């Protein structure tokens, strides 16, 4: 089973994909730019929380 650090890293990678989508650098949009940036911000915060949790 994956520990919190591994899950946190995966969450941050997914957040990076949403952020790149929000900046318009992908050929397709996952969702609207504003919503995508908000989701990326929330996912990064959650990922950092998981990584820093002891």
C-alpha distance matrix in Angstrom:
0.0 3.8 6.5 9.8 11.6 9.8 10.1 13.6 14.6 13.9 15.8 18.6 18.9 19.4 21.8 23.7 24.2 25.7 27.8 29.2 30.0 31.7 33.8 34.9 33.9 32.3 34.5 33.3 32.4 29.2 31.0 33.9 33.9 34.1 31.3 29.1 29.9 29.1 25.7 25.0 26.2 24.1 20.9 21.8 22.4 19.1 17.3 19.4 18.8 15.0 15.7 18.5 17.0 17.0
3.8 0.0 3.8 6.7 8.0 6.0 6.6 10.0 10.8 10.5 12.6 15.0 15.5 16.4 18.6 20.3 21.2 22.7 24.6 26.0 27.1 28.7 30.6 32.0 30.9 29.5 32.0 30.9 30.0 26.9 28.7 31.3 31.0 31.2 28.6 26.3 26.8 26.2 22.9 21.8 23.0 21.1 17.8 18.3 19.1 16.0 13.8 15.9 15.7 11.9 12.2 15.3 14.3 14.8
6.5 3.8 0.0 3.8 5.6 5.6 6.4 8.7 10.3 11.2 12.6 14.6 15.9 17.1 18.6 20.5 21.9 23.2 24.6 26.4 27.8 29.0 30.8 32.6 31.6 30.7 33.4 32.4 31.1 28.2 29.6 31.9 31.3 31.1 28.6 26.5 26.5 25.7 22.7 21.5 22.0 20.1 17.1 17.1 17.4 14.4 12.3 13.7 13.0 9.3 9.4 12.1 10.8 11.0
9.8 6.7 3.8 0.0 3.8 5.5 5.1 5.9 8.6 9.9 10.3 12.1 14.2 15.3 16.2 18.3 20.1 20.9 22.1 24.3 25.7 26.5 28.4 30.4 29.7 29.1 32.1 30.9 29.3 26.4 27.5 29.5 28.7 28.2 25.8 23.9 23.6 22.5 19.8 18.6 18.7 16.7 14.0 13.9 13.7 10.8 8.9 10.1 9.2 5.5 6.2 8.9 7.7 9.0
11.6 8.0 5.6 3.8 0.0 3.8 5.5 5.0 6.3 8.8 9.9 10.6 12.5 14.4 15.2 16.6 18.8 20.1 20.8 22.7 24.6 25.5 26.9 29.0 28.0 27.6 30.8 30.1 28.7 26.2 27.5 29.3 28.1 27.9 25.9 23.6 23.0 22.5 19.9 18.0 18.2 16.9 14.0 13.0 13.5 11.3 8.4 9.0 9.5 6.2 4.6 7.9 8.3 9.6
9.8 6.0 5.6 5.5 3.8 0.0 3.8 5.4 5.2 6.4 8.7 10.0 10.8 12.6 14.3 15.5 17.1 18.8 20.0 21.4 23.1 24.5 26.0 27.7 26.5 25.7 28.6 27.9 26.9 24.3 26.0 28.2 27.3 27.5 25.4 22.8 22.7 22.5 19.6 17.7 18.7 17.5 14.1 13.7 14.9 12.6 9.5 11.2 12.1 8.8 7.9 11.5 11.9 13.2
10.1 6.6 6.4 5.1 5.5 3.8 0.0 3.8 5.5 5.2 6.2 8.7 9.9 10.7 12.3 14.3 15.6 16.7 18.4 20.2 21.3 22.6 24.6 26.2 25.4 24.4 27.3 26.1 24.7 21.9 23.3 25.6 24.9 24.9 22.5 20.2 20.3 19.8 16.7 15.4 16.4 14.7 11.3 11.8 12.9 10.0 7.5 10.2 10.7 7.4 8.1 11.7 11.7 13.7
13.6 10.0 8.7 5.9 5.0 5.4 3.8 0.0 3.8 5.5 5.1 6.2 8.7 9.9 10.4 12.4 14.5 15.3 16.3 18.4 20.0 20.7 22.5 24.6 23.9 23.5 26.7 25.7 24.0 21.4 22.6 24.3 23.2 23.0 20.9 18.6 18.1 17.6 14.9 13.1 13.6 12.3 9.1 8.6 9.6 7.4 4.1 6.5 7.7 5.1 5.4 9.0 9.8 12.6
14.6 10.8 10.3 8.6 6.3 5.2 5.5 3.8 0.0 3.8 5.4 5.1 6.3 8.7 9.7 10.6 12.7 14.4 15.1 16.6 18.6 19.8 21.1 23.0 21.8 21.4 24.6 24.1 22.9 20.7 22.3 24.2 22.8 23.1 21.4 18.5 18.1 18.3 15.7 13.3 14.3 13.9 10.4 9.4 11.5 10.2 6.5 8.3 10.6 8.6 7.4 11.0 12.7 15.0
13.9 10.5 11.2 9.9 8.8 6.4 5.2 5.5 3.8 0.0 3.8 5.4 5.1 6.3 8.6 9.8 10.8 12.6 14.2 15.5 16.8 18.5 20.2 21.6 20.5 19.5 22.4 21.5 20.5 17.9 19.8 22.1 21.3 21.9 19.8 16.9 17.2 17.6 14.4 12.5 14.4 13.7 9.9 10.2 12.7 10.9 7.9 10.9 12.7 10.5 10.5 14.2 15.3 17.7
15.8 12.6 12.6 10.3 9.9 8.7 6.2 5.1 5.4 3.8 0.0 3.8 5.4 5.1 6.2 8.7 10.0 10.7 12.3 14.4 15.4 16.4 18.5 20.2 19.8 19.0 22.0 20.8 19.1 16.4 17.6 19.6 18.8 18.9 16.7 14.1 14.3 14.1 11.0 9.4 11.0 10.0 6.2 7.1 9.5 7.6 5.4 8.9 10.6 9.2 10.1 13.3 14.3 17.4
18.6 15.0 14.6 12.1 10.6 10.0 8.7 6.2 5.1 5.4 3.8 0.0 3.8 5.4 4.9 6.2 8.8 9.8 10.2 12.3 14.1 14.9 16.4 18.5 17.8 17.7 21.1 20.3 18.8 16.7 17.9 19.4 17.8 18.0 16.6 13.7 13.0 13.5 11.1 8.3 9.6 9.9 6.5 5.3 8.6 8.3 5.5 7.8 10.6 10.1 9.9 12.8 14.8 17.9
18.9 15.5 15.9 14.2 12.5 10.8 9.9 8.7 6.3 5.1 5.4 3.8 0.0 3.8 5.3 5.0 6.5 8.9 9.8 10.7 12.6 14.3 15.5 17.0 15.7 15.2 18.4 17.9 17.0 15.1 17.1 19.0 17.6 18.5 17.2 13.8 13.7 15.0 12.5 9.6 12.0 12.6 9.2 8.7 12.2 11.9 9.1 11.5 14.3 13.3 12.8 16.1 18.0 20.8
19.4 16.4 17.1 15.3 14.4 12.6 10.7 9.9 8.7 6.3 5.1 5.4 3.8 0.0 3.8 5.4 5.1 6.4 8.7 10.0 10.7 12.5 14.5 15.7 15.1 14.0 16.9 15.7 14.3 11.9 13.8 16.0 15.2 16.2 14.3 11.0 11.8 12.9 9.8 7.8 10.9 11.1 7.8 8.8 12.2 11.5 9.8 12.8 15.0 14.2 14.7 17.8 19.3 22.4
21.8 18.6 18.6 16.2 15.2 14.3 12.3 10.4 9.7 8.6 6.2 4.9 5.3 3.8 0.0 3.8 5.4 5.1 6.1 8.7 9.7 10.4 12.4 14.3 14.3 14.0 17.3 16.2 14.2 12.2 13.2 14.5 13.1 13.5 12.0 8.9 8.7 9.7 7.3 4.4 7.3 8.2 5.5 6.0 9.5 9.8 8.7 11.2 13.6 13.7 14.3 16.8 18.6 22.0
23.7 20.3 20.5 18.3 16.6 15.5 14.3 12.4 10.6 9.8 8.7 6.2 5.0 5.4 3.8 0.0 3.8 5.4 4.9 6.1 8.5 9.6 10.6 12.5 11.7 11.9 15.4 15.1 13.8 12.6 14.1 15.3 13.2 14.4 13.8 10.2 9.6 11.8 10.1 6.7 9.4 11.3 9.0 8.2 12.0 12.9 11.2 12.9 16.0 16.1 15.8 18.4 20.7 23.9
24.2 21.2 21.9 20.1 18.8 17.1 15.6 14.5 12.7 10.8 10.0 8.8 6.5 5.1 5.4 3.8 0.0 3.8 5.4 5.2 6.2 8.6 10.0 10.8 9.9 9.1 12.3 11.7 10.6 9.4 11.6 13.4 12.0 13.9 13.0 9.3 10.0 12.5 10.4 8.0 11.5 13.1 10.7 11.1 14.8 15.2 13.7 16.0 18.8 18.5 18.6 21.5 23.4 26.6
25.7 22.7 23.2 20.9 20.1 18.8 16.7 15.3 14.4 12.6 10.7 9.8 8.9 6.4 5.1 5.4 3.8 0.0 3.8 5.5 5.0 6.1 8.7 9.9 10.4 9.8 12.9 11.5 9.2 7.6 8.7 10.2 8.8 10.3 9.2 5.5 6.6 9.0 7.2 5.5 9.2 10.7 9.3 10.3 13.6 14.2 13.7 16.0 18.4 18.7 19.3 21.8 23.6 27.0
27.8 24.6 24.6 22.1 20.8 20.0 18.4 16.3 15.1 14.2 12.3 10.2 9.8 8.7 6.1 4.9 5.4 3.8 0.0 3.8 5.3 4.9 6.3 8.7 9.2 10.1 13.6 12.9 10.8 10.4 11.0 11.2 8.6 9.8 10.0 6.6 5.5 8.7 8.4 5.6 8.2 11.0 10.2 10.0 13.2 14.8 14.2 15.7 18.4 19.3 19.4 21.5 23.8 27.2
29.2 26.0 26.4 24.3 22.7 21.4 20.2 18.4 16.6 15.5 14.4 12.3 10.7 10.0 8.7 6.1 5.2 5.5 3.8 0.0 3.8 5.4 5.1 6.5 5.8 6.8 10.5 10.7 9.6 10.1 11.6 12.0 9.5 11.9 12.5 8.9 8.7 12.2 11.8 9.3 12.0 14.7 13.5 13.2 16.6 18.1 16.9 18.5 21.5 22.0 21.8 24.2 26.5 29.8
30.0 27.1 27.8 25.7 24.6 23.1 21.3 20.0 18.6 16.8 15.4 14.1 12.6 10.7 9.7 8.5 6.2 5.0 5.3 3.8 0.0 3.8 5.4 5.1 6.0 5.6 8.6 7.7 5.9 6.6 8.0 8.7 7.0 10.1 10.3 7.0 8.2 11.6 11.0 9.6 12.8 15.0 14.1 14.8 18.0 19.0 18.4 20.5 23.0 23.5 23.8 26.3 28.3 31.7
31.7 28.7 29.0 26.5 25.5 24.5 22.6 20.7 19.8 18.5 16.4 14.9 14.3 12.5 10.4 9.6 8.6 6.1 4.9 5.4 3.8 0.0 3.8 5.4 7.8 8.7 11.5 10.4 7.8 8.5 8.2 7.2 4.2 6.8 8.0 5.3 5.4 9.1 9.7 8.6 11.0 13.6 13.7 14.2 16.9 18.5 18.5 20.1 22.5 23.5 24.1 26.1 28.1 31.7
33.8 30.6 30.8 28.4 26.9 26.0 24.6 22.5 21.1 20.2 18.5 16.4 15.5 14.5 12.4 10.6 10.0 8.7 6.3 5.1 5.4 3.8 0.0 3.8 5.7 8.2 11.1 11.3 9.7 11.4 11.5 10.3 7.0 9.4 11.5 9.1 8.2 12.0 13.0 11.2 13.1 16.2 16.2 15.9 18.7 20.7 20.3 21.5 24.3 25.4 25.4 27.3 29.7 33.2
34.9 32.0 32.6 30.4 29.0 27.7 26.2 24.6 23.0 21.6 20.2 18.5 17.0 15.7 14.3 12.5 10.8 9.9 8.7 6.5 5.1 5.4 3.8 0.0 3.8 5.6 7.7 8.1 7.2 10.0 10.6 9.8 7.5 10.9 12.7 10.3 10.7 14.4 14.9 13.6 16.1 18.8 18.5 18.7 21.7 23.3 22.8 24.4 27.1 27.9 28.0 30.2 32.5 35.9
33.9 30.9 31.6 29.7 28.0 26.5 25.4 23.9 21.8 20.5 19.8 17.8 15.7 15.1 14.3 11.7 9.9 10.4 9.2 5.8 6.0 7.8 5.7 3.8 0.0 3.8 6.7 8.5 8.9 11.4 13.1 13.1 10.9 14.2 15.5 12.6 12.9 16.6 16.6 14.7 17.3 20.1 19.1 18.9 22.3 23.8 22.7 24.2 27.2 27.7 27.4 29.8 32.2 35.4
32.3 29.5 30.7 29.1 27.6 25.7 24.4 23.5 21.4 19.5 19.0 17.7 15.2 14.0 14.0 11.9 9.1 9.8 10.1 6.8 5.6 8.7 8.2 5.6 3.8 0.0 3.8 5.3 6.7 9.0 11.5 12.5 11.4 15.0 15.5 12.4 13.7 17.2 16.4 14.9 18.1 20.4 19.0 19.4 22.9 23.8 22.6 24.7 27.5 27.6 27.5 30.2 32.4 35.6
34.5 32.0 33.4 32.1 30.8 28.6 27.3 26.7 24.6 22.4 22.0 21.1 18.4 16.9 17.3 15.4 12.3 12.9 13.6 10.5 8.6 11.5 11.1 7.7 6.7 3.8 0.0 3.8 6.9 9.8 12.4 13.5 13.2 17.0 17.4 14.8 16.6 19.9 19.1 18.1 21.4 23.4 22.1 22.9 26.3 27.0 26.0 28.2 30.9 30.8 30.9 33.7 35.7 38.9
33.3 30.9 32.4 30.9 30.1 27.9 26.1 25.7 24.1 21.5 20.8 20.3 17.9 15.7 16.2 15.1 11.7 11.5 12.9 10.7 7.7 10.4 11.3 8.1 8.5 5.3 3.8 0.0 3.8 6.5 9.1 10.7 11.3 14.9 14.9 12.5 15.0 17.9 16.9 16.6 20.0 21.6 20.5 21.8 25.0 25.4 24.8 27.3 29.7 29.6 30.1 33.0 34.7 37.9
32.4 30.0 31.1 29.3 28.7 26.9 24.7 24.0 22.9 20.5 19.1 18.8 17.0 14.3 14.2 13.8 10.6 9.2 10.8 9.6 5.9 7.8 9.7 7.2 8.9 6.7 6.9 3.8 0.0 3.8 5.5 7.0 7.9 11.4 11.1 9.1 11.9 14.5 13.7 13.8 17.1 18.6 17.9 19.4 22.4 22.9 22.7 25.2 27.4 27.5 28.4 31.0 32.6 36.0
29.2 26.9 28.2 26.4 26.2 24.3 21.9 21.4 20.7 17.9 16.4 16.7 15.1 11.9 12.2 12.6 9.4 7.6 10.4 10.1 6.6 8.5 11.4 10.0 11.4 9.0 9.8 6.5 3.8 0.0 3.8 7.1 8.6 11.3 9.8 7.6 11.1 13.0 11.4 12.0 15.5 16.3 15.3 17.4 20.2 20.3 20.2 23.1 24.9 24.8 26.0 28.7 30.0 33.4
31.0 28.7 29.6 27.5 27.5 26.0 23.3 22.6 22.3 19.8 17.6 17.9 17.1 13.8 13.2 14.1 11.6 8.7 11.0 11.6 8.0 8.2 11.5 10.6 13.1 11.5 12.4 9.1 5.5 3.8 0.0 3.8 6.5 8.5 6.9 6.1 9.7 11.0 10.1 11.7 14.6 15.3 15.2 17.5 19.8 20.1 20.8 23.4 24.9 25.3 26.8 29.2 30.3 33.9
33.9 31.3 31.9 29.5 29.3 28.2 25.6 24.3 24.2 22.1 19.6 19.4 19.0 16.0 14.5 15.3 13.4 10.2 11.2 12.0 8.7 7.2 10.3 9.8 13.1 12.5 13.5 10.7 7.0 7.1 3.8 0.0 3.8 5.7 5.5 6.0 8.6 10.1 10.6 12.1 14.3 15.5 16.3 18.2 20.2 21.1 22.0 24.2 25.7 26.7 28.1 30.1 31.4 35.1
33.9 31.0 31.3 28.7 28.1 27.3 24.9 23.2 22.8 21.3 18.8 17.8 17.6 15.2 13.1 13.2 12.0 8.8 8.6 9.5 7.0 4.2 7.0 7.5 10.9 11.4 13.2 11.3 7.9 8.6 6.5 3.8 0.0 3.8 5.6 5.1 6.1 8.6 9.9 10.4 12.3 14.4 15.2 16.4 18.5 19.9 20.7 22.4 24.3 25.5 26.6 28.4 30.1 33.8
34.1 31.2 31.1 28.2 27.9 27.5 24.9 23.0 23.1 21.9 18.9 18.0 18.5 16.2 13.5 14.4 13.9 10.3 9.8 11.9 10.1 6.8 9.4 10.9 14.2 15.0 17.0 14.9 11.4 11.3 8.5 5.7 3.8 0.0 3.8 5.4 5.2 6.3 8.7 9.9 10.7 12.5 14.3 15.5 16.9 18.6 19.9 21.4 22.9 24.5 25.8 27.2 28.8 32.5
31.3 28.6 28.6 25.8 25.9 25.4 22.5 20.9 21.4 19.8 16.7 16.6 17.2 14.3 12.0 13.8 13.0 9.2 10.0 12.5 10.3 8.0 11.5 12.7 15.5 15.5 17.4 14.9 11.1 9.8 6.9 5.5 5.6 3.8 0.0 3.8 5.5 5.1 6.1 8.5 9.9 10.6 12.2 14.2 15.5 16.5 18.1 20.0 21.2 22.5 24.2 25.8 27.0 30.7
29.1 26.3 26.5 23.9 23.6 22.8 20.2 18.6 18.5 16.9 14.1 13.7 13.8 11.0 8.9 10.2 9.3 5.5 6.6 8.9 7.0 5.3 9.1 10.3 12.6 12.4 14.8 12.5 9.1 7.6 6.1 6.0 5.1 5.4 3.8 0.0 3.8 5.4 5.1 6.1 8.7 10.0 10.4 12.2 14.3 15.3 16.1 18.2 19.9 20.8 22.2 24.1 25.6 29.2
29.9 26.8 26.5 23.6 23.0 22.7 20.3 18.1 18.1 17.2 14.3 13.0 13.7 11.8 8.7 9.6 10.0 6.6 5.5 8.7 8.2 5.4 8.2 10.7 12.9 13.7 16.6 15.0 11.9 11.1 9.7 8.6 6.1 5.2 5.5 3.8 0.0 3.8 5.5 5.0 6.2 8.7 9.8 10.5 12.4 14.3 15.1 16.5 18.4 19.9 20.9 22.4 24.2 27.9
29.1 26.2 25.7 22.5 22.5 22.5 19.8 17.6 18.3 17.6 14.1 13.5 15.0 12.9 9.7 11.8 12.5 9.0 8.7 12.2 11.6 9.1 12.0 14.4 16.6 17.2 19.9 17.9 14.5 13.0 11.0 10.1 8.6 6.3 5.1 5.4 3.8 0.0 3.8 5.4 5.1 6.3 8.6 10.0 10.8 12.5 14.2 15.6 16.8 18.5 20.1 21.3 22.7 26.4
25.7 22.9 22.7 19.8 19.9 19.6 16.7 14.9 15.7 14.4 11.0 11.1 12.5 9.8 7.3 10.1 10.4 7.2 8.4 11.8 11.0 9.7 13.0 14.9 16.6 16.4 19.1 16.9 13.7 11.4 10.1 10.6 9.9 8.7 6.1 5.1 5.5 3.8 0.0 3.8 5.4 5.2 6.0 8.5 9.9 10.5 12.0 14.2 15.3 16.4 18.2 19.9 21.0 24.7
25.0 21.8 21.5 18.6 18.0 17.7 15.4 13.1 13.3 12.5 9.4 8.3 9.6 7.8 4.4 6.7 8.0 5.5 5.6 9.3 9.6 8.6 11.2 13.6 14.7 14.9 18.1 16.6 13.8 12.0 11.7 12.1 10.4 9.9 8.5 6.1 5.0 5.4 3.8 0.0 3.8 5.5 5.1 6.1 8.6 9.8 10.3 12.1 14.1 15.2 16.2 18.1 19.7 23.4
26.2 23.0 22.0 18.7 18.2 18.7 16.4 13.6 14.3 14.4 11.0 9.6 12.0 10.9 7.3 9.4 11.5 9.2 8.2 12.0 12.8 11.0 13.1 16.1 17.3 18.1 21.4 20.0 17.1 15.5 14.6 14.3 12.3 10.7 9.9 8.7 6.2 5.1 5.4 3.8 0.0 3.8 5.5 5.3 6.3 8.7 9.9 10.7 12.4 14.4 15.5 16.6 18.3 22.0
24.1 21.1 20.1 16.7 16.9 17.5 14.7 12.3 13.9 13.7 10.0 9.9 12.6 11.1 8.2 11.3 13.1 10.7 11.0 14.7 15.0 13.6 16.2 18.8 20.1 20.4 23.4 21.6 18.6 16.3 15.3 15.5 14.4 12.5 10.6 10.0 8.7 6.3 5.2 5.5 3.8 0.0 3.8 5.5 5.2 6.2 8.6 10.0 10.6 12.4 14.3 15.5 16.5 20.2
20.9 17.8 17.1 14.0 14.0 14.1 11.3 9.1 10.4 9.9 6.2 6.5 9.2 7.8 5.5 9.0 10.7 9.3 10.2 13.5 14.1 13.7 16.2 18.5 19.1 19.0 22.1 20.5 17.9 15.3 15.2 16.3 15.2 14.3 12.2 10.4 9.8 8.6 6.0 5.1 5.5 3.8 0.0 3.8 5.4 5.0 6.0 8.5 9.7 10.4 12.1 14.1 15.2 18.8
21.8 18.3 17.1 13.9 13.0 13.7 11.8 8.6 9.4 10.2 7.1 5.3 8.7 8.8 6.0 8.2 11.1 10.3 10.0 13.2 14.8 14.2 15.9 18.7 18.9 19.4 22.9 21.8 19.4 17.4 17.5 18.2 16.4 15.5 14.2 12.2 10.5 10.0 8.5 6.1 5.3 5.5 3.8 0.0 3.8 5.4 5.0 6.1 8.4 9.8 10.4 12.0 14.0 17.6
22.4 19.1 17.4 13.7 13.5 14.9 12.9 9.6 11.5 12.7 9.5 8.6 12.2 12.2 9.5 12.0 14.8 13.6 13.2 16.6 18.0 16.9 18.7 21.7 22.3 22.9 26.3 25.0 22.4 20.2 19.8 20.2 18.5 16.9 15.5 14.3 12.4 10.8 9.9 8.6 6.3 5.2 5.4 3.8 0.0 3.8 5.5 5.3 6.2 8.7 10.0 10.6 12.1 15.8
19.1 16.0 14.4 10.8 11.3 12.6 10.0 7.4 10.2 10.9 7.6 8.3 11.9 11.5 9.8 12.9 15.2 14.2 14.8 18.1 19.0 18.5 20.7 23.3 23.8 23.8 27.0 25.4 22.9 20.3 20.1 21.1 19.9 18.6 16.5 15.3 14.3 12.5 10.5 9.8 8.7 6.2 5.0 5.4 3.8 0.0 3.8 5.5 5.0 6.2 8.7 10.0 10.5 14.2
17.3 13.8 12.3 8.9 8.4 9.5 7.5 4.1 6.5 7.9 5.4 5.5 9.1 9.8 8.7 11.2 13.7 13.7 14.2 16.9 18.4 18.5 20.3 22.8 22.7 22.6 26.0 24.8 22.7 20.2 20.8 22.0 20.7 19.9 18.1 16.1 15.1 14.2 12.0 10.3 9.9 8.6 6.0 5.0 5.5 3.8 0.0 3.8 5.3 5.1 6.2 8.6 9.9 13.3
19.4 15.9 13.7 10.1 9.0 11.2 10.2 6.5 8.3 10.9 8.9 7.8 11.5 12.8 11.2 12.9 16.0 16.0 15.7 18.5 20.5 20.1 21.5 24.4 24.2 24.7 28.2 27.3 25.2 23.1 23.4 24.2 22.4 21.4 20.0 18.2 16.5 15.6 14.2 12.1 10.7 10.0 8.5 6.1 5.3 5.5 3.8 0.0 3.8 5.4 5.1 6.0 8.4 11.8
18.8 15.7 13.0 9.2 9.5 12.1 10.7 7.7 10.6 12.7 10.6 10.6 14.3 15.0 13.6 16.0 18.8 18.4 18.4 21.5 23.0 22.5 24.3 27.1 27.2 27.5 30.9 29.7 27.4 24.9 24.9 25.7 24.3 22.9 21.2 19.9 18.4 16.8 15.3 14.1 12.4 10.6 9.7 8.4 6.2 5.0 5.3 3.8 0.0 3.8 5.5 5.3 6.0 9.7
15.0 11.9 9.3 5.5 6.2 8.8 7.4 5.1 8.6 10.5 9.2 10.1 13.3 14.2 13.7 16.1 18.5 18.7 19.3 22.0 23.5 23.5 25.4 27.9 27.7 27.6 30.8 29.6 27.5 24.8 25.3 26.7 25.5 24.5 22.5 20.8 19.9 18.5 16.4 15.2 14.4 12.4 10.4 9.8 8.7 6.2 5.1 5.4 3.8 0.0 3.8 5.6 5.3 8.6
15.7 12.2 9.4 6.2 4.6 7.9 8.1 5.4 7.4 10.5 10.1 9.9 12.8 14.7 14.3 15.8 18.6 19.3 19.4 21.8 23.8 24.1 25.4 28.0 27.4 27.5 30.9 30.1 28.4 26.0 26.8 28.1 26.6 25.8 24.2 22.2 20.9 20.1 18.2 16.2 15.5 14.3 12.1 10.4 10.0 8.7 6.2 5.1 5.5 3.8 0.0 3.8 5.6 8.1
18.5 15.3 12.1 8.9 7.9 11.5 11.7 9.0 11.0 14.2 13.3 12.8 16.1 17.8 16.8 18.4 21.5 21.8 21.5 24.2 26.3 26.1 27.3 30.2 29.8 30.2 33.7 33.0 31.0 28.7 29.2 30.1 28.4 27.2 25.8 24.1 22.4 21.3 19.9 18.1 16.6 15.5 14.1 12.0 10.6 10.0 8.6 6.0 5.3 5.6 3.8 0.0 3.8 6.3
17.0 14.3 10.8 7.7 8.3 11.9 11.7 9.8 12.7 15.3 14.3 14.8 18.0 19.3 18.6 20.7 23.4 23.6 23.8 26.5 28.3 28.1 29.7 32.5 32.2 32.4 35.7 34.7 32.6 30.0 30.3 31.4 30.1 28.8 27.0 25.6 24.2 22.7 21.0 19.7 18.3 16.5 15.2 14.0 12.1 10.5 9.9 8.4 6.0 5.3 5.6 3.8 0.0 3.8
17.0 14.8 11.0 9.0 9.6 13.2 13.7 12.6 15.0 17.7 17.4 17.9 20.8 22.4 22.0 23.9 26.6 27.0 27.2 29.8 31.7 31.7 33.2 35.9 35.4 35.6 38.9 37.9 36.0 33.4 33.9 35.1 33.8 32.5 30.7 29.2 27.9 26.4 24.7 23.4 22.0 20.2 18.8 17.6 15.8 14.2 13.3 11.8 9.7 8.6 8.1 6.3 3.8 0.0
